[in-house]
Amino acid sequence: MSKMMLLLAAAAALTASPASAFYTECTAIKEIELLNRPDGRTDPRFEPVAKGDKVAFRDEYQGWWFVIHDGTYGWVQKSDLTKCKKMDGTP
């Protein structure tokens, strides 16, 4: 019985695929402020995103995207981002 369990465990290990992570990276088309919620306000701890900076997209809500930029996060309008592409790894 233990040989059978060992054989099944070995077969499962051989057929398992490694975990992979990805995120979507976008470029800001103008200087934008990170907001604390869609149509909300900015916060002094949020640094603005400069034109051409890269942000990592995380979530979407009614035309607003939740993004991460240099360790800070917030909401921006989808229309303020361009050149989005899928990237391997984590931001």
Secondary structure as UniProt FT lines:
FT   HELIX           2..15
FT   STRAND          22..28
FT   TURN            38..39
FT   TURN            44..45
FT   TURN            51..52
FT   STRAND          54..61
FT   TURN            62..63
FT   STRAND          64..69
FT   TURN            70..71
FT   STRAND          72..77
FT   HELIX           78..80
FT   STRAND          81..88
//
